[in-house]
Every structure is written in structure tokens, then in C-alpha cells.
Amino acid sequence: MSITVLLADDHAVLRDGLRLLLEAHPDIKVVADVATGG
């Protein structure tokens, strides 16, 4: 089973770090990251 993730945070360093951590897991797919939710 695959988990799809969209990262939303205004800190680019945090988004990049989370993306690296999450994409290291074979069942997690980060489909996008955004700086704002609005």
C-alpha cells in the first residue's frame, strides 16, 4: 500500500528535509511541496 503526501510549510529547508526523509521510505510518495496553503 502506497502513502501519498503533500508537504506544506513556509520553511524551504524543512520541506526539503522532510521530503528526503519521507522519500527514503519505499511506500511513501511525495507528490508536491508548497510554501503556503492559501
WOWO-V598120 format. One record per residue. N is the residue number from 1. RES is the residue in one small letter. PHI is phi in degrees with one decimal (none if undefined). PSI is psi in radians with two decimals (999 if undefined). Layout:
n=N res=RES phi=PHI psi=PSI
n=N res=RES phi=PHI psi=PSI
This chain:
n=1 res=m phi=none psi=2.32
n=2 res=s phi=-100.8 psi=2.50
n=3 res=i phi=-109.0 psi=2.21
n=4 res=t phi=-103.6 psi=2.32
n=5 res=v phi=-128.4 psi=2.45
n=6 res=l phi=-118.5 psi=2.13
n=7 res=l phi=-92.0 psi=2.30
n=8 res=a phi=-133.6 psi=1.98
n=9 res=d phi=-161.1 psi=2.59
n=10 res=d phi=-84.3 psi=-0.01
n=11 res=h phi=-105.4 psi=1.95
n=12 res=a phi=-61.0 psi=-0.67
n=13 res=v phi=-63.0 psi=-0.72
n=14 res=l phi=-65.0 psi=-0.80
n=15 res=r phi=-59.1 psi=-0.78
n=16 res=d phi=-63.8 psi=-0.75
n=17 res=g phi=-64.7 psi=-0.77
n=18 res=l phi=-63.8 psi=-0.70
n=19 res=r phi=-59.2 psi=-0.81
n=20 res=l phi=-60.5 psi=-0.78
n=21 res=l phi=-64.2 psi=-0.80
n=22 res=l phi=-68.7 psi=-0.72
n=23 res=e phi=-71.5 psi=-0.23
n=24 res=a phi=-71.0 psi=-0.33
n=25 res=h phi=-89.7 psi=2.22
n=26 res=p phi=-65.3 psi=-0.37
n=27 res=d phi=-96.4 psi=0.07
n=28 res=i phi=-114.8 psi=2.27
n=29 res=k phi=-122.2 psi=2.07
n=30 res=v phi=-87.9 psi=2.01
n=31 res=v phi=-90.4 psi=-0.39
n=32 res=a phi=-167.3 psi=2.80
n=33 res=d phi=-138.8 psi=2.45
n=34 res=v phi=-132.9 psi=2.68
n=35 res=a phi=-87.1 psi=-0.46
n=36 res=t phi=-135.6 psi=2.73
n=37 res=g phi=-97.1 psi=-0.10
n=38 res=g phi=-107.4 psi=999
